[in-house]
């Protein structure tokens, strides 16, 4: 079935008309598109809205003041329907300071009912027999004018969400999982963006970094910093300057000219000539700095910074419990306990319901449904630790290859 064209909102008149339409609705579907795959400084490139049977494509890149949408998103009298809202919420908070109330996330609803395929494409195919064209998924949403295919793709991200919500609400009530969805949406509303500044020592995470000798690692660090500087200057993601593997190969080979850069990094001569000056300068800087004393120790990506061997053991036991509960209740793991909740449970030292109630992000329903299971695991851990039954050997970091 062909759809009427969406309304493209790119001037004050059309934007005010959209706001007037939204005044009269009690629900709207929302999605966003950004250009982080193409730009170092990410932008909100589109806001898609479906309301009252019409699809709108809002273009923030034409100088449109979209701040009045903030009142709509923060209004608890109107339901905002997203699919996988975390990215959108953080994006709009980071760039526009918007707040959100009364979210309904269709992905969360599916996860609460134990669906394995949680993507929008799978949901639309299952519920409406609609097959989404994914060819525009990695489009450059910051480029103008947008193509008809891009606009068609973007509008479908919200077109069916209102009807999808209606169906999912019935299903949630049938299986008694509405409270799970609502608690998770409350958490999503409270999310706040966290700036992650560039960390020069992150070079150690590049595949192959630990196979280099100490002198080559010093060069890799200098190249890593130089690539970030070039990415910022050109406003592109670092990988579009040079791939991670190319950096490691350059550090290993330490070429002295553009031809050597082309050969080592496996890039064409034109790109090598364009990058030669800053890359060769970085190689010289790294060599002049001399071998590094030791590889930097970065915080673990899993959030277990500061954990001792007993904390790791408890963390593992809680993850095992989560898996069993998810299988028993046929629910997505992240809704049983999310990653942060597991870490907070370990750090809190909580051992009874009163203390568990103070654990951040542990929802009331989780304490009600899983409190006894948690206390049983926590008490068993304490008994095993007291008896010396735990295999409490310090966890070893991945060994470094020395040359």
TASULCOR-V226158 format. One record per residue. N is the residue number from 0. RES is the residue in three letters. SS is DSSP state (2 for helix, 1 for strand, 0 for the rest). OMEGA is omega in whole degrees, 0 to 359 (999 if undefined). Layout:
BEGIN
N	RES	SS	OMEGA
N	RES	SS	OMEGA
END
This chain:
BEGIN
0	UNK	0	179
1	UNK	0	181
2	UNK	0	174
3	UNK	0	181
4	UNK	0	177
5	UNK	0	176
6	UNK	1	181
7	UNK	1	185
8	UNK	1	185
9	UNK	0	175
10	UNK	0	185
11	UNK	2	182
12	UNK	2	182
13	UNK	2	179
14	UNK	2	178
15	UNK	2	177
16	UNK	2	177
17	UNK	2	180
18	UNK	2	178
19	UNK	2	179
20	UNK	2	183
21	UNK	2	178
22	UNK	2	188
23	UNK	0	183
24	UNK	0	176
25	UNK	0	175
26	UNK	1	176
27	UNK	1	177
28	UNK	1	187
29	UNK	1	171
30	UNK	1	178
31	UNK	1	170
32	UNK	1	179
33	UNK	1	184
34	UNK	0	183
35	UNK	0	177
36	UNK	0	184
37	UNK	0	184
38	UNK	0	174
39	UNK	0	177
40	UNK	0	184
41	UNK	0	177
42	UNK	0	168
43	UNK	1	186
44	UNK	1	178
45	UNK	1	166
46	UNK	1	179
47	UNK	1	181
48	UNK	1	171
49	UNK	1	180
50	UNK	1	175
51	UNK	0	175
52	UNK	0	182
53	UNK	1	178
54	UNK	1	180
55	UNK	1	175
56	UNK	1	181
57	UNK	1	183
58	UNK	0	181
59	UNK	2	186
60	UNK	2	181
61	UNK	2	180
62	UNK	0	182
63	UNK	0	175
64	UNK	0	185
65	UNK	0	184
66	UNK	0	178
67	UNK	0	176
68	UNK	2	179
69	UNK	2	179
70	UNK	2	179
71	UNK	2	183
72	UNK	2	182
73	UNK	2	185
74	UNK	0	182
75	UNK	0	179
76	UNK	0	181
77	UNK	0	179
78	UNK	1	175
79	UNK	1	186
80	UNK	1	177
81	UNK	1	164
82	UNK	0	183
83	UNK	0	192
84	UNK	2	188
85	UNK	2	179
86	UNK	2	184
87	UNK	2	180
88	UNK	2	181
89	UNK	2	179
90	UNK	2	183
91	UNK	2	174
92	UNK	2	184
93	UNK	2	188
94	UNK	2	184
95	UNK	2	179
96	UNK	0	181
97	UNK	0	171
98	UNK	0	185
99	UNK	0	175
100	UNK	0	177
101	UNK	0	174
102	UNK	1	167
103	UNK	1	182
104	UNK	1	183
105	UNK	2	176
106	UNK	2	178
107	UNK	2	179
108	UNK	2	178
109	UNK	2	180
110	UNK	2	180
111	UNK	2	180
112	UNK	0	174
113	UNK	0	176
114	UNK	0	179
115	UNK	0	179
116	UNK	0	188
117	UNK	0	180
118	UNK	0	180
119	UNK	2	181
120	UNK	2	180
121	UNK	2	181
122	UNK	2	181
123	UNK	2	178
124	UNK	2	182
125	UNK	2	187
126	UNK	2	187
127	UNK	2	183
128	UNK	0	181
129	UNK	0	179
130	UNK	0	181
131	UNK	0	173
132	UNK	0	185
133	UNK	2	186
134	UNK	2	181
135	UNK	2	186
136	UNK	0	181
137	UNK	0	178
138	UNK	0	171
139	UNK	0	184
140	UNK	0	178
141	UNK	0	181
142	UNK	0	177
143	UNK	0	0
144	UNK	0	174
145	UNK	0	177
146	UNK	0	176
147	UNK	2	179
148	UNK	2	178
149	UNK	2	181
150	UNK	2	178
151	UNK	2	178
152	UNK	2	185
153	UNK	2	184
154	UNK	2	181
155	UNK	2	177
156	UNK	2	178
157	UNK	2	190
158	UNK	2	186
159	UNK	0	190
160	UNK	2	181
161	UNK	2	178
162	UNK	2	178
163	UNK	2	178
164	UNK	2	181
165	UNK	2	181
166	UNK	2	183
167	UNK	2	178
168	UNK	2	178
169	UNK	2	181
170	UNK	2	178
171	UNK	2	180
172	UNK	2	180
173	UNK	2	182
174	UNK	2	177
175	UNK	0	183
176	UNK	0	181
177	UNK	2	182
178	UNK	2	178
179	UNK	2	179
180	UNK	2	182
181	UNK	2	180
182	UNK	2	180
183	UNK	2	177
184	UNK	2	174
185	UNK	2	179
186	UNK	2	180
187	UNK	2	178
188	UNK	2	184
189	UNK	2	182
190	UNK	0	176
191	UNK	0	180
192	UNK	0	178
193	UNK	0	178
194	UNK	0	180
195	UNK	0	183
196	UNK	0	178
197	UNK	0	179
198	UNK	0	183
199	UNK	2	183
200	UNK	2	176
201	UNK	2	178
202	UNK	2	182
203	UNK	2	180
204	UNK	2	180
205	UNK	0	179
206	UNK	0	180
207	UNK	0	183
208	UNK	2	184
209	UNK	2	176
210	UNK	2	181
211	UNK	0	173
212	UNK	0	187
213	UNK	2	178
214	UNK	2	179
215	UNK	2	177
216	UNK	2	175
217	UNK	2	177
218	UNK	2	180
219	UNK	2	179
220	UNK	2	179
221	UNK	2	178
222	UNK	2	180
223	UNK	2	179
224	UNK	2	181
225	UNK	2	179
226	UNK	2	179
227	UNK	2	179
228	UNK	2	179
229	UNK	2	180
230	UNK	2	179
231	UNK	2	181
232	UNK	2	183
233	UNK	2	182
234	UNK	0	174
235	UNK	0	175
236	UNK	0	182
237	UNK	2	183
238	UNK	2	177
239	UNK	2	170
240	UNK	2	179
241	UNK	0	181
242	UNK	0	179
243	UNK	2	181
244	UNK	2	178
245	UNK	2	177
246	UNK	2	181
247	UNK	2	179
248	UNK	2	177
249	UNK	2	180
250	UNK	2	180
251	UNK	2	186
252	UNK	2	184
253	UNK	0	181
254	UNK	0	184
255	UNK	0	180
256	UNK	0	183
257	UNK	2	179
258	UNK	2	178
259	UNK	2	176
260	UNK	2	180
261	UNK	2	183
262	UNK	2	185
263	UNK	2	184
264	UNK	2	179
265	UNK	0	176
266	UNK	0	183
267	UNK	0	186
268	UNK	2	180
269	UNK	2	178
270	UNK	2	180
271	UNK	2	179
272	UNK	2	181
273	UNK	2	184
274	UNK	2	191
275	UNK	2	187
276	UNK	2	180
277	UNK	2	181
278	UNK	2	179
279	UNK	2	177
280	UNK	2	179
281	UNK	2	178
282	UNK	2	179
283	UNK	2	180
284	UNK	2	180
285	UNK	2	179
286	UNK	2	180
287	UNK	2	181
288	UNK	2	180
289	UNK	0	183
290	UNK	0	175
291	UNK	0	181
292	UNK	0	180
293	UNK	0	178
294	UNK	0	178
295	UNK	0	176
296	UNK	0	182
297	UNK	0	176
298	UNK	0	179
299	UNK	0	182
300	UNK	0	183
301	UNK	0	175
302	UNK	0	185
303	UNK	0	178
304	UNK	0	179
305	UNK	0	179
306	UNK	0	169
307	UNK	0	185
308	UNK	2	179
309	UNK	2	176
310	UNK	2	178
311	UNK	2	180
312	UNK	2	179
313	UNK	2	178
314	UNK	2	179
315	UNK	2	180
316	UNK	2	178
317	UNK	2	176
318	UNK	2	177
319	UNK	2	177
320	UNK	2	180
321	UNK	2	180
322	UNK	2	180
323	UNK	2	180
324	UNK	2	179
325	UNK	2	179
326	UNK	2	180
327	UNK	2	185
328	UNK	2	181
329	UNK	0	182
330	UNK	0	179
331	UNK	0	181
332	UNK	2	186
333	UNK	2	179
334	UNK	2	173
335	UNK	2	169
336	UNK	0	177
337	UNK	0	185
338	UNK	2	182
339	UNK	2	180
340	UNK	2	178
341	UNK	2	179
342	UNK	2	180
343	UNK	2	178
344	UNK	2	179
345	UNK	2	185
346	UNK	2	187
347	UNK	2	186
348	UNK	0	182
349	UNK	0	180
350	UNK	0	178
351	UNK	0	185
352	UNK	2	181
353	UNK	2	179
354	UNK	2	179
355	UNK	2	180
356	UNK	0	180
357	UNK	0	180
358	UNK	0	183
359	UNK	0	177
360	UNK	0	171
361	UNK	0	186
362	UNK	0	181
363	UNK	2	181
364	UNK	2	179
365	UNK	2	177
366	UNK	2	180
367	UNK	2	186
368	UNK	2	189
369	UNK	2	183
370	UNK	2	181
371	UNK	2	178
372	UNK	2	179
373	UNK	2	183
374	UNK	2	179
375	UNK	2	180
376	UNK	2	181
377	UNK	2	180
378	UNK	2	177
379	UNK	2	177
380	UNK	2	180
381	UNK	2	179
382	UNK	2	180
383	UNK	2	180
384	UNK	2	181
385	UNK	2	182
386	UNK	2	183
387	UNK	0	183
388	UNK	0	182
389	UNK	0	174
390	UNK	0	191
391	UNK	0	177
392	UNK	0	179
393	UNK	0	178
394	UNK	0	182
395	UNK	0	173
396	UNK	0	179
397	UNK	0	182
398	UNK	0	178
399	UNK	0	175
400	UNK	0	182
401	UNK	0	178
402	UNK	0	999
END
